[in-house]
Amino acid sequence: MNAQTEEHLPDPNDLPVRKIGRAAPDSDAALIGATRKRAISADRTDSANDRQVGGAHYGGTGFQHWDLVVLFDLDYFQGQVTKYVLRWNKKNGVEDLKKAQHFLEKYIEEIEAGRIHR
């Protein structure tokens, strides 16, 4: 990412905190879309979905995992769990399922401790 692109990206500390399972407000969707368009147009004309950096373990599915994350408004832990579950049989086998399990265990700990809310 170049300096020109960085100056247009929002400060993560300024982004609204959303509860799990809630749809992103229109303003968030517009911000995400605008940020994505600026990042793409800054250095290249193709979409990030048009290329794969490092490995082909998501190839052939017809979608990229990040599109699933955006579509279902998944939080960090949900994104990690689904990432490892979706790729386990094409990349690291049972090790990826264990990674998914590890993220799920941490997610449950955070929910039970009251640090993550629905």
N, C-alpha and C positions, 0 to 999 in steps of 0.2 A: 504494500500500500504506500502510495507516495504522500508527500506533505499536503498536496492540494486536496486529495481525498480525505485525509485525516481531519482537516479543518472543517469539513462539512458533516462529519459524523457526530451524533449526539454523545454527550458525556453520559456514561452508564449510570452515574449517580443521579442524573436528572430524569431518568426514565421512571415512569410510574410503576409502583409495586402492585402486582395483581394477585388475587387469590387463585389457587389451583382450580381448574375446571371452568373458569369463566372465559367467555369469548373476549377477544381483544376489542376494546372500543375502536370506533372508526378512526379516531385520531392516531391510535397506535398502529393500525393497519396502514394508514397513509404514511406514517413515519417509516415503518419497515419497508414499504414499497419504494419510497423516495430514496432511502438510504441504499437499498439494493441497486436501484437504477444508477445512482451516482457512482457506486463502486464498480459497476460493470462498465459504465461509459468512460471512466477515468483512464483505464489502461487497455481496454479491448472492446470489441463489438459483440462478442458471443456471450452467452449466459454461462454462469458457473455450472449449470446443469448440462452444458454441452461438452464438458470435459471431466475427466476423473484424474485426480492427483494421487498417485501411489496406490496401485492395486486395482483389481477389477471385481472385488468381492460384492459390490452392489450392482454390478453390471447385469443386464438382462432382466431386471425387475420392472422396467418401464417407469420407474420413479427414483428419485434420490431420497434418502432418509430425511434430510432436512425439510423436504416438502411435506412429509408426513408430520413432522414436528410442528411446522407452521399451520398446516391444515387442521390439526386437532388441538392446537394451542398447548402443546406439552411443555411442562417445566423441565428443568435440567435433569432431574433424576429420571423422570418418565422418558426423556429423550435417550438417556444412556441405556436404560433397560431395554427399550425397543431396538436401539442400534445393535446391541449385542445379540439379542434374540433373533433379529432378522438376518444377521450375517453368519451365525454360528456354523452352519453346514457348508459355507463357502470359504471360510477363512480359518479360524482357529479351533473349530470343533467344540468339544466340551469345555475347553478353557474359556471360550466366549460365553457359554451358558453360566459358568461359575462367576465370570465378571458381572453378568446381568444380575445374578443372585446377590453378589456383594453390594452392588448399587441399590438393589431392592431392600436389602437389610438396613443399609444406611438411611434410606428413604423412610422406612418404618420407624427407625430410631428418632429421626428428626420430627416426624409427625407425632409420635408418642410423647416426645419431650416438649411439644407445643411450639416448636420453632417454625413449623410449616402448617398452614391452615388451608382448609378447602376453600 
